Amino acid sequence: MSELIERALQSAHETKQVISAAGALDEVASVFSEAFPGATAIVIGDERTMAAAGDKVAAVLAAAGVSTLDPYVFPGEPELYAKYENVELLRGVLEPLSAVAIAVGGGSLNDLVKRTSGELGRPYMVVATAASMDGYTAFGASIAKDGYKNTLNCPAPVAAVADIDVLAAAPSVMTASGYGDLIGKVPAGADWLIADALGVEAVDKGVWDLVQGPLRTSLSRPDALAAGDADAVAGLAEGLLMSGLAMQAHQSSRPASGAEHQFSHLWEMEGHGTDIKPRRLSHGFKVALGTVSIAALYEILLATDLTRLDIDAAVRAWPTRSRLEEKIRRYHSHPQVLPAAIEQTMAKYIEPADLAVRLHQVVELWPTLKVTLADQLIGAAELQKMLRAAGAPAHPDDIRLGWGAFKDTYVRSQMIRKRYTVLDLALEANLLDGIVEELFAADGFWGTQQP
Ligand SMILES: [Zn+2]
């Protein structure tokens, strides 16, 4: 186990063991027995993940004499979806059994087993089959209820095993998704630095290092990842596992998620890309485009001299609560997104007098803050190159998102989470609309790429 993961486990709340190595499937039985002494195991997979790793997991458990029940296997076609009906189905299967579930699969399967085990008040373990997202070691599960995708609360796994041989053999589109999820930690870090500087949410240096420490190395070889290079995949897997552990340590997704994830969450909540075949649009692919989008916004913000900010004009432009609610209603009509947006936006609303204080702070801090942010960030064009090399999306066309809907996301996504990000800073400084217009102008970052 890497030293970093070992360090991360010391502060993780639920996960006690993580093994990320070539041939790690051979250790599944010893990990299970150590985590759940004397317990009976039940492997949960789908037809694809059973072939990739599940059958081997069952064989390793049996050979080691671990008591096991017959695996529960979802169909391989159509692609498994993390919808609440599948949680209910799985709960029906697991409830009468006295067994610990071992999820063998990617994001959807892990989320289903995580949530079901959580509802049953049972611990579980996960065996990853793709380096496709950072949720293996995180708490919470992204589950669709009545077509509306949301993060439901539930504990992280007690143990996680990632066999690099299995991950490297996964479809390249899944590895590219993991790359997209991980590259989002670059602007997410910048957002946390802003929130820290303004006294909204302090950076926890220990947790910060877990994610940001190995990040640049994990992201450094996108072309090797696309080629399925095992060392590059090991680096990506480590970055993703660390990110999940950091969220556990911080008991919040702040270390791993900023405005780029708000882009992704908005599209997820509204169901964008669920109809794309043969593979649904992944979380990581949405984060990939969110990351380029936010990096482009940062570039304009960093080129703006905020020491000359017109604070009085910004405070005059700041809406009252009722005006703000009217605005949210103008931008959101989805029956489930709208109430969530009102709640989340109101939770971060500040009164005009407090806004003036905050903006004075911005003016004062800007000369140093802009340097810190520039150090943290990667340019939007460079990010596009990295993502394309990995085989991940870098343009709205790549995720079949219409140009207007894409542009609107800059304004709409600010309203769906109370987390303070660069979108809030830009909005409060009365700069957001202008920046968006600049991005989409004929000679702007996006304008020059309009299809
Ligand atoms: Zn993510």
Residues whose N, C-alpha, C, O or C-beta is under 5 A from the ligand:
A	BS01	ZN	D181
